[in-house]
């Protein structure tokens, strides 16, 4: 079968996606998460009498907990398939990747299953984030010093 004929067959059976619709949904859902985060920070500052820094840390903890809980309950994947990057790019995506990797291998036990597979996807994100932070920190130090 020729490549052009194969490509035509694939195009007939490929799911149609609207990039504009997906972009708008991701923008709106990501913006809504940011809005909820800011509301949480303001509520923590006002009602719990916390500093803004402590409130933002608590907000991140709440988002991580909710994303992990929703992944464990099984409906975070459905939300991600609809809202796409609007839910994956914030910290909720990181929590989802760790929780889903852990749950996939829970039958193999706490050490060989959950513990060894928890950082399957998140581990590469962590290592490249640390390396990039070190690299750009060194550039900043060499160009203009720290401070």
TIVO-2410 file (N, C-alpha, C; in nm, 3 decimals):
# residues 147
REC num residu      c1      c2      c3 atome chaine
REC   1      X   0.086  -0.118   0.000     N      A
REC   1      X   0.000   0.000   0.000    CA      A
REC   1      X   0.090   0.124   0.000     C      A
REC   2      X   0.059   0.215  -0.085     N      A
REC   2      X   0.139   0.337  -0.094    CA      A
REC   2      X   0.111   0.428   0.025     C      A
REC   3      X   0.207   0.513   0.056     N      A
REC   3      X   0.192   0.606   0.169    CA      A
REC   3      X   0.077   0.702   0.149     C      A
REC   4      X   0.056   0.750   0.027     N      A
REC   4      X  -0.053   0.846   0.003    CA      A
REC   4      X  -0.188   0.780   0.022     C      A
REC   5      X  -0.200   0.657  -0.024     N      A
REC   5      X  -0.327   0.585  -0.006    CA      A
REC   5      X  -0.352   0.557   0.142     C      A
REC   6      X  -0.247   0.518   0.211     N      A
REC   6      X  -0.256   0.494   0.355    CA      A
REC   6      X  -0.295   0.622   0.430     C      A
REC   7      X  -0.234   0.734   0.392     N      A
REC   7      X  -0.267   0.862   0.456    CA      A
REC   7      X  -0.413   0.901   0.433     C      A
REC   8      X  -0.465   0.874   0.315     N      A
REC   8      X  -0.607   0.904   0.288    CA      A
REC   8      X  -0.699   0.820   0.375     C      A
REC   9      X  -0.665   0.692   0.393     N      A
REC   9      X  -0.746   0.604   0.477    CA      A
REC   9      X  -0.739   0.651   0.622     C      A
REC  10      X  -0.620   0.689   0.667     N      A
REC  10      X  -0.605   0.740   0.804    CA      A
REC  10      X  -0.685   0.868   0.825     C      A
REC  11      X  -0.683   0.957   0.727     N      A
REC  11      X  -0.758   1.082   0.739    CA      A
REC  11      X  -0.908   1.059   0.748     C      A
REC  12      X  -0.957   0.956   0.681     N      A
REC  12      X  -1.099   0.926   0.688    CA      A
REC  12      X  -1.142   0.880   0.827     C      A
REC  13      X  -1.053   0.811   0.898     N      A
REC  13      X  -1.088   0.753   1.027    CA      A
REC  13      X  -1.034   0.831   1.147     C      A
REC  14      X  -0.964   0.938   1.120     N      A
REC  14      X  -0.905   1.019   1.226    CA      A
REC  14      X  -1.014   1.107   1.289     C      A
REC  15      X  -1.008   1.119   1.421     N      A
REC  15      X  -1.106   1.203   1.491    CA      A
REC  15      X  -1.081   1.350   1.453     C      A
REC  16      X  -1.188   1.418   1.425     N      A
REC  16      X  -1.179   1.560   1.389    CA      A
REC  16      X  -1.169   1.644   1.516     C      A
REC  17      X  -1.070   1.732   1.520     N      A
REC  17      X  -1.051   1.818   1.636    CA      A
REC  17      X  -1.045   1.962   1.590     C      A
REC  18      X  -1.104   2.046   1.670     N      A
REC  18      X  -1.100   2.189   1.645    CA      A
REC  18      X  -0.994   2.251   1.735     C      A
REC  19      X  -0.886   2.301   1.676     N      A
REC  19      X  -0.779   2.359   1.756    CA      A
REC  19      X  -0.824   2.486   1.826     C      A
REC  20      X  -0.909   2.562   1.761     N      A
REC  20      X  -0.959   2.685   1.823    CA      A
REC  20      X  -1.043   2.651   1.946     C      A
REC  21      X  -1.131   2.553   1.933     N      A
REC  21      X  -1.215   2.512   2.045    CA      A
REC  21      X  -1.129   2.457   2.159     C      A
REC  22      X  -1.031   2.371   2.127     N      A
REC  22      X  -0.944   2.316   2.230    CA      A
REC  22      X  -0.862   2.425   2.298     C      A
REC  23      X  -0.814   2.520   2.221     N      A
REC  23      X  -0.737   2.630   2.279    CA      A
REC  23      X  -0.822   2.715   2.372     C      A
REC  24      X  -0.943   2.744   2.329     N      A
REC  24      X  -1.032   2.824   2.414    CA      A
REC  24      X  -1.070   2.751   2.542     C      A
REC  25      X  -1.099   2.622   2.530     N      A
REC  25      X  -1.132   2.544   2.650    CA      A
REC  25      X  -1.015   2.538   2.747     C      A
REC  26      X  -0.893   2.519   2.694     N      A
REC  26      X  -0.775   2.514   2.780    CA      A
REC  26      X  -0.751   2.650   2.844     C      A
REC  27      X  -0.769   2.758   2.768     N      A
REC  27      X  -0.749   2.892   2.821    CA      A
REC  27      X  -0.849   2.924   2.931     C      A
REC  28      X  -0.975   2.890   2.906     N      A
REC  28      X  -1.080   2.920   3.004    CA      A
REC  28      X  -1.064   2.833   3.129     C      A
REC  29      X  -1.038   2.703   3.111     N      A
REC  29      X  -1.025   2.617   3.229    CA      A
REC  29      X  -0.898   2.648   3.307     C      A
REC  30      X  -0.788   2.677   3.240     N      A
REC  30      X  -0.666   2.716   3.310    CA      A
REC  30      X  -0.684   2.849   3.382     C      A
REC  31      X  -0.753   2.942   3.317     N      A
REC  31      X  -0.783   3.070   3.382    CA      A
REC  31      X  -0.875   3.053   3.502     C      A
REC  32      X  -0.971   2.960   3.491     N      A
REC  32      X  -1.062   2.935   3.602    CA      A
REC  32      X  -0.987   2.875   3.721     C      A
REC  33      X  -0.890   2.785   3.692     N      A
REC  33      X  -0.809   2.729   3.800    CA      A
REC  33      X  -0.727   2.839   3.866     C      A
REC  34      X  -0.671   2.929   3.786     N      A
REC  34      X  -0.598   3.043   3.842    CA      A
REC  34      X  -0.688   3.132   3.927     C      A
REC  35      X  -0.810   3.152   3.880     N      A
REC  35      X  -0.908   3.232   3.955    CA      A
REC  35      X  -0.944   3.165   4.087     C      A
REC  36      X  -0.968   3.034   4.083     N      A
REC  36      X  -0.997   2.960   4.207    CA      A
REC  36      X  -0.879   2.965   4.303     C      A
REC  37      X  -0.758   2.954   4.249     N      A
REC  37      X  -0.639   2.963   4.333    CA      A
REC  37      X  -0.628   3.098   4.400     C      A
REC  38      X  -0.655   3.204   4.326     N      A
REC  38      X  -0.649   3.338   4.385    CA      A
REC  38      X  -0.759   3.357   4.489     C      A
REC  39      X  -0.877   3.303   4.463     N      A
REC  39      X  -0.985   3.310   4.564    CA      A
REC  39      X  -0.946   3.237   4.691     C      A
REC  40      X  -0.883   3.120   4.675     N      A
REC  40      X  -0.838   3.044   4.792    CA      A
REC  40      X  -0.734   3.122   4.871     C      A
REC  41      X  -0.639   3.182   4.801     N      A
REC  41      X  -0.535   3.259   4.869    CA      A
REC  41      X  -0.597   3.374   4.948     C      A
REC  42      X  -0.688   3.446   4.886     N      A
REC  42      X  -0.753   3.558   4.954    CA      A
REC  42      X  -0.836   3.510   5.073     C      A
REC  43      X  -0.904   3.396   5.058     N      A
REC  43      X  -0.985   3.342   5.168    CA      A
REC  43      X  -0.896   3.298   5.284     C      A
REC  44      X  -0.784   3.232   5.253     N      A
REC  44      X  -0.692   3.190   5.358    CA      A
REC  44      X  -0.633   3.309   5.430     C      A
REC  45      X  -0.600   3.414   5.353     N      A
REC  45      X  -0.545   3.535   5.415    CA      A
REC  45      X  -0.648   3.600   5.508     C      A
REC  46      X  -0.771   3.608   5.460     N      A
REC  46      X  -0.875   3.680   5.534    CA      A
REC  46      X  -0.928   3.600   5.653     C      A
REC  47      X  -0.965   3.475   5.630     N      A
REC  47      X  -1.033   3.398   5.733    CA      A
REC  47      X  -0.939   3.322   5.827     C      A
REC  48      X  -0.821   3.283   5.777     N      A
REC  48      X  -0.727   3.211   5.861    CA      A
REC  48      X  -0.613   3.299   5.910     C      A
REC  49      X  -0.618   3.427   5.869     N      A
REC  49      X  -0.519   3.526   5.911    CA      A
REC  49      X  -0.376   3.478   5.882     C      A
REC  50      X  -0.356   3.429   5.759     N      A
REC  50      X  -0.226   3.380   5.716    CA      A
REC  50      X  -0.159   3.483   5.627     C      A
REC  51      X  -0.027   3.474   5.615     N      A
REC  51      X   0.044   3.560   5.520    CA      A
REC  51      X   0.014   3.512   5.378     C      A
REC  52      X   0.039   3.598   5.281     N      A
REC  52      X   0.012   3.563   5.142    CA      A
REC  52      X   0.100   3.446   5.097     C      A
REC  53      X   0.222   3.443   5.143     N      A
REC  53      X   0.314   3.334   5.108    CA      A
REC  53      X   0.264   3.200   5.164     C      A
REC  54      X   0.224   3.200   5.291     N      A
REC  54      X   0.171   3.076   5.350    CA      A
REC  54      X   0.040   3.036   5.285     C      A
REC  55      X  -0.042   3.134   5.250     N      A
REC  55      X  -0.170   3.104   5.185    CA      A
REC  55      X  -0.149   3.042   5.048     C      A
REC  56      X  -0.051   3.091   4.972     N      A
REC  56      X  -0.027   3.033   4.840    CA      A
REC  56      X   0.028   2.892   4.852     C      A
REC  57      X   0.107   2.865   4.954     N      A
REC  57      X   0.155   2.728   4.977    CA      A
REC  57      X   0.038   2.635   5.010     C      A
REC  58      X  -0.052   2.681   5.095     N      A
REC  58      X  -0.168   2.600   5.131    CA      A
REC  58      X  -0.259   2.578   5.010     C      A
REC  59      X  -0.273   2.678   4.925     N      A
REC  59      X  -0.353   2.663   4.803    CA      A
REC  59      X  -0.295   2.555   4.713     C      A
REC  60      X  -0.164   2.552   4.699     N      A
REC  60      X  -0.100   2.449   4.617    CA      A
REC  60      X  -0.124   2.311   4.676     C      A
REC  61      X  -0.115   2.300   4.807     N      A
REC  61      X  -0.141   2.172   4.874    CA      A
REC  61      X  -0.285   2.127   4.850     C      A
REC  62      X  -0.380   2.219   4.855     N      A
REC  62      X  -0.520   2.186   4.831    CA      A
REC  62      X  -0.540   2.138   4.687     C      A
REC  63      X  -0.479   2.207   4.591     N      A
REC  63      X  -0.491   2.165   4.451    CA      A
REC  63      X  -0.428   2.028   4.427     C      A
REC  64      X  -0.314   2.003   4.489     N      A
REC  64      X  -0.250   1.872   4.474    CA      A
REC  64      X  -0.339   1.763   4.534     C      A
REC  65      X  -0.394   1.789   4.652     N      A
REC  65      X  -0.483   1.691   4.716    CA      A
REC  65      X  -0.606   1.665   4.629     C      A
REC  66      X  -0.669   1.770   4.578     N      A
REC  66      X  -0.790   1.752   4.497    CA      A
REC  66      X  -0.760   1.677   4.367     C      A
REC  67      X  -0.651   1.709   4.302     N      A
REC  67      X  -0.616   1.639   4.178    CA      A
REC  67      X  -0.588   1.492   4.206     C      A
REC  68      X  -0.518   1.463   4.315     N      A
REC  68      X  -0.491   1.323   4.350    CA      A
REC  68      X  -0.618   1.249   4.387     C      A
REC  69      X  -0.705   1.316   4.462     N      A
REC  69      X  -0.832   1.255   4.500    CA      A
REC  69      X  -0.919   1.227   4.378     C      A
REC  70      X  -0.930   1.326   4.288     N      A
REC  70      X  -1.012   1.308   4.169    CA      A
REC  70      X  -0.954   1.201   4.077     C      A
REC  71      X  -0.821   1.187   4.074     N      A
REC  71      X  -0.759   1.080   3.996    CA      A
REC  71      X  -0.792   0.945   4.058     C      A
REC  72      X  -0.782   0.935   4.190     N      A
REC  72      X  -0.812   0.809   4.258    CA      A
REC  72      X  -0.959   0.771   4.242     C      A
REC  73      X  -1.048   0.869   4.241     N      A
REC  73      X  -1.190   0.840   4.223    CA      A
REC  73      X  -1.224   0.810   4.078     C      A
REC  74      X  -1.134   0.841   3.986     N      A
REC  74      X  -1.150   0.799   3.848    CA      A
REC  74      X  -1.214   0.898   3.754     C      A
REC  75      X  -1.235   1.021   3.794     N      A
REC  75      X  -1.297   1.113   3.699    CA      A
REC  75      X  -1.208   1.229   3.657     C      A
REC  76      X  -1.084   1.233   3.703     N      A
REC  76      X  -0.994   1.339   3.658    CA      A
REC  76      X  -0.957   1.318   3.511     C      A
REC  77      X  -0.942   1.193   3.468     N      A
REC  77      X  -0.911   1.164   3.327    CA      A
REC  77      X  -1.020   1.215   3.234     C      A
REC  78      X  -1.146   1.203   3.276     N      A
REC  78      X  -1.255   1.254   3.194    CA      A
REC  78      X  -1.250   1.406   3.184     C      A
REC  79      X  -1.215   1.472   3.294     N      A
REC  79      X  -1.201   1.616   3.291    CA      A
REC  79      X  -1.086   1.659   3.200     C      A
REC  80      X  -0.976   1.586   3.207     N      A
REC  80      X  -0.859   1.618   3.125    CA      A
REC  80      X  -0.890   1.596   2.977     C      A
REC  81      X  -0.964   1.491   2.945     N      A
REC  81      X  -0.996   1.467   2.804    CA      A
REC  81      X  -1.085   1.577   2.748     C      A
REC  82      X  -1.157   1.647   2.833     N      A
REC  82      X  -1.241   1.758   2.785    CA      A
REC  82      X  -1.167   1.891   2.788     C      A
REC  83      X  -1.100   1.922   2.901     N      A
REC  83      X  -1.035   2.052   2.916    CA      A
REC  83      X  -0.889   2.055   2.873     C      A
REC  84      X  -0.830   1.941   2.850     N      A
REC  84      X  -0.695   1.926   2.799    CA      A
REC  84      X  -0.591   1.998   2.883     C      A
REC  85      X  -0.509   2.080   2.820     N      A
REC  85      X  -0.394   2.142   2.888    CA      A
REC  85      X  -0.435   2.240   2.997     C      A
REC  86      X  -0.559   2.283   3.000     N      A
REC  86      X  -0.603   2.372   3.106    CA      A
REC  86      X  -0.594   2.307   3.243     C      A
REC  87      X  -0.603   2.175   3.247     N      A
REC  87      X  -0.590   2.102   3.374    CA      A
REC  87      X  -0.454   2.036   3.391     C      A
REC  88      X  -0.385   2.008   3.283     N      A
REC  88      X  -0.259   1.935   3.291    CA      A
REC  88      X  -0.141   2.026   3.321     C      A
REC  89      X  -0.141   2.147   3.268     N      A
REC  89      X  -0.025   2.235   3.284    CA      A
REC  89      X  -0.008   2.286   3.427     C      A
REC  90      X  -0.114   2.322   3.499     N      A
REC  90      X  -0.091   2.364   3.638    CA      A
REC  90      X  -0.041   2.248   3.725     C      A
REC  91      X  -0.024   2.273   3.850     N      A
REC  91      X   0.029   2.173   3.945    CA      A
REC  91      X  -0.061   2.050   3.951     C      A
REC  92      X  -0.186   2.064   3.910     N      A
REC  92      X  -0.277   1.950   3.912    CA      A
REC  92      X  -0.230   1.839   3.818     C      A
REC  93      X  -0.166   1.875   3.708     N      A
REC  93      X  -0.115   1.774   3.616    CA      A
REC  93      X  -0.003   1.693   3.676     C      A
REC  94      X   0.082   1.758   3.754     N      A
REC  94      X   0.191   1.689   3.821    CA      A
REC  94      X   0.135   1.590   3.923     C      A
REC  95      X   0.037   1.633   4.001     N      A
REC  95      X  -0.025   1.544   4.100    CA      A
REC  95      X  -0.095   1.428   4.031     C      A
REC  96      X  -0.161   1.456   3.920     N      A
REC  96      X  -0.232   1.352   3.846    CA      A
REC  96      X  -0.134   1.247   3.793     C      A
REC  97      X  -0.019   1.291   3.741     N      A
REC  97      X   0.077   1.195   3.686    CA      A
REC  97      X   0.133   1.104   3.795     C      A
REC  98      X   0.159   1.158   3.912     N      A
REC  98      X   0.211   1.075   4.022    CA      A
REC  98      X   0.105   0.978   4.073     C      A
REC  99      X  -0.017   1.026   4.091     N      A
REC  99      X  -0.123   0.941   4.145    CA      A
REC  99      X  -0.161   0.831   4.047     C      A
REC 100      X  -0.175   0.865   3.919     N      A
REC 100      X  -0.216   0.764   3.822    CA      A
REC 100      X  -0.107   0.658   3.804     C      A
REC 101      X   0.021   0.698   3.806     N      A
REC 101      X   0.129   0.599   3.797    CA      A
REC 101      X   0.128   0.506   3.918     C      A
REC 102      X   0.100   0.561   4.034     N      A
REC 102      X   0.094   0.479   4.156    CA      A
REC 102      X  -0.022   0.381   4.152     C      A
REC 103      X  -0.136   0.429   4.108     N      A
REC 103      X  -0.256   0.344   4.106    CA      A
REC 103      X  -0.247   0.234   4.001     C      A
REC 104      X  -0.176   0.259   3.892     N      A
REC 104      X  -0.163   0.158   3.788    CA      A
REC 104      X  -0.091   0.033   3.837     C      A
REC 105      X   0.001   0.050   3.932     N      A
REC 105      X   0.083  -0.062   3.978    CA      A
REC 105      X   0.059  -0.097   4.125     C      A
REC 106      X  -0.054  -0.059   4.180     N      A
REC 106      X  -0.080  -0.084   4.322    CA      A
REC 106      X  -0.090  -0.234   4.353     C      A
REC 107      X  -0.126  -0.316   4.255     N      A
REC 107      X  -0.139  -0.460   4.279    CA      A
REC 107      X  -0.005  -0.528   4.301     C      A
REC 108      X   0.103  -0.462   4.263     N      A
REC 108      X   0.235  -0.522   4.280    CA      A
REC 108      X   0.295  -0.493   4.417     C      A
REC 109      X   0.221  -0.423   4.503     N      A
REC 109      X   0.266  -0.398   4.638    CA      A
REC 109      X   0.316  -0.257   4.659     C      A
REC 110      X   0.340  -0.224   4.786     N      A
REC 110      X   0.379  -0.086   4.817    CA      A
REC 110      X   0.521  -0.049   4.773     C      A
REC 111      X   0.612  -0.147   4.766     N      A
REC 111      X   0.751  -0.117   4.730    CA      A
REC 111      X   0.770  -0.127   4.579     C      A
REC 112      X   0.746  -0.247   4.523     N      A
REC 112      X   0.770  -0.268   4.380    CA      A
REC 112      X   0.660  -0.209   4.292     C      A
REC 113      X   0.546  -0.185   4.347     N      A
REC 113      X   0.436  -0.130   4.269    CA      A
REC 113      X   0.427   0.020   4.282     C      A
REC 114      X   0.376   0.064   4.397     N      A
REC 114      X   0.351   0.207   4.417    CA      A
REC 114      X   0.482   0.286   4.425     C      A
REC 115      X   0.572   0.243   4.512     N      A
REC 115      X   0.694   0.319   4.535    CA      A
REC 115      X   0.784   0.332   4.414     C      A
REC 116      X   0.801   0.223   4.339     N      A
REC 116      X   0.894   0.228   4.226    CA      A
REC 116      X   0.832   0.289   4.101     C      A
REC 117      X   0.702   0.302   4.095     N      A
REC 117      X   0.637   0.357   3.976    CA      A
REC 117      X   0.578   0.495   3.996     C      A
REC 118      X   0.583   0.546   4.118     N      A
REC 118      X   0.522   0.675   4.147    CA      A
REC 118      X   0.584   0.788   4.063     C      A
REC 119      X   0.714   0.785   4.047     N      A
REC 119      X   0.783   0.892   3.976    CA      A
REC 119      X   0.814   0.856   3.831     C      A
REC 120      X   0.738   0.763   3.776     N      A
REC 120      X   0.764   0.719   3.640    CA      A
REC 120      X   0.764   0.836   3.541     C      A
REC 121      X   0.659   0.915   3.542     N      A
REC 121      X   0.653   1.032   3.455    CA      A
REC 121      X   0.702   1.156   3.528     C      A
REC 122      X   0.666   1.169   3.654     N      A
REC 122      X   0.702   1.288   3.730    CA      A
REC 122      X   0.852   1.298   3.754     C      A
REC 123      X   0.921   1.185   3.759     N      A
REC 123      X   1.064   1.187   3.784    CA      A
REC 123      X   1.141   1.260   3.676     C      A
REC 124      X   1.103   1.238   3.550     N      A
REC 124      X   1.171   1.309   3.441    CA      A
REC 124      X   1.142   1.458   3.447     C      A
REC 125      X   1.022   1.496   3.487     N      A
REC 125      X   0.989   1.637   3.501    CA      A
REC 125      X   1.072   1.700   3.612     C      A
REC 126      X   1.086   1.629   3.722     N      A
REC 126      X   1.164   1.681   3.835    CA      A
REC 126      X   1.310   1.697   3.796     C      A
REC 127      X   1.369   1.594   3.735     N      A
REC 127      X   1.512   1.600   3.704    CA      A
REC 127      X   1.542   1.709   3.602     C      A
REC 128      X   1.460   1.723   3.499     N      A
REC 128      X   1.487   1.826   3.400    CA      A
REC 128      X   1.458   1.965   3.456     C      A
REC 129      X   1.363   1.977   3.549     N      A
REC 129      X   1.340   2.104   3.615    CA      A
REC 129      X   1.456   2.146   3.702     C      A
REC 130      X   1.513   2.050   3.775     N      A
REC 130      X   1.628   2.079   3.861    CA      A
REC 130      X   1.750   2.115   3.777     C      A
REC 131      X   1.774   2.039   3.670     N      A
REC 131      X   1.889   2.068   3.583    CA      A
REC 131      X   1.873   2.204   3.517     C      A
REC 132      X   1.753   2.236   3.468     N      A
REC 132      X   1.731   2.366   3.404    CA      A
REC 132      X   1.747   2.479   3.506     C      A
REC 133      X   1.698   2.460   3.628     N      A
REC 133      X   1.713   2.564   3.731    CA      A
REC 133      X   1.860   2.586   3.764     C      A
REC 134      X   1.937   2.478   3.774     N      A
REC 134      X   2.081   2.492   3.801    CA      A
REC 134      X   2.150   2.563   3.686     C      A
REC 135      X   2.117   2.524   3.563     N      A
REC 135      X   2.180   2.582   3.445    CA      A
REC 135      X   2.153   2.732   3.436     C      A
REC 136      X   2.027   2.771   3.451     N      A
REC 136      X   1.994   2.914   3.442    CA      A
REC 136      X   2.043   2.991   3.563     C      A
REC 137      X   2.052   2.926   3.677     N      A
REC 137      X   2.112   2.989   3.794    CA      A
REC 137      X   2.259   3.018   3.773     C      A
REC 138      X   2.329   2.925   3.711     N      A
REC 138      X   2.471   2.947   3.681    CA      A
REC 138      X   2.489   3.058   3.579     C      A
REC 139      X   2.403   3.064   3.479     N      A
REC 139      X   2.410   3.174   3.382    CA      A
REC 139      X   2.388   3.308   3.451     C      A
REC 140      X   2.289   3.313   3.536     N      A
REC 140      X   2.262   3.438   3.608    CA      A
REC 140      X   2.379   3.477   3.697     C      A
REC 141      X   2.437   3.379   3.763     N      A
REC 141      X   2.552   3.406   3.850    CA      A
REC 141      X   2.671   3.457   3.769     C      A
REC 142      X   2.697   3.396   3.654     N      A
REC 142      X   2.810   3.436   3.572    CA      A
REC 142      X   2.789   3.572   3.506     C      A
REC 143      X   2.667   3.604   3.470     N      A
REC 143      X   2.640   3.732   3.402    CA      A
REC 143      X   2.637   3.848   3.501     C      A
REC 144      X   2.561   3.833   3.608     N      A
REC 144      X   2.545   3.949   3.695    CA      A
REC 144      X   2.550   3.922   3.843     C      A
REC 145      X   2.585   3.804   3.882     N      A
REC 145      X   2.588   3.774   4.024    CA      A
REC 145      X   2.449   3.748   4.077     C      A
REC 146      X   2.442   3.717   4.202     N      A
REC 146      X   2.315   3.687   4.267    CA      A
REC 146      X   2.275   3.808   4.349     C      A
REC 147      X   2.150   3.848   4.337     N      A
REC 147      X   2.102   3.958   4.420    CA      A
REC 147      X   2.069   4.072   4.337     C      A
***
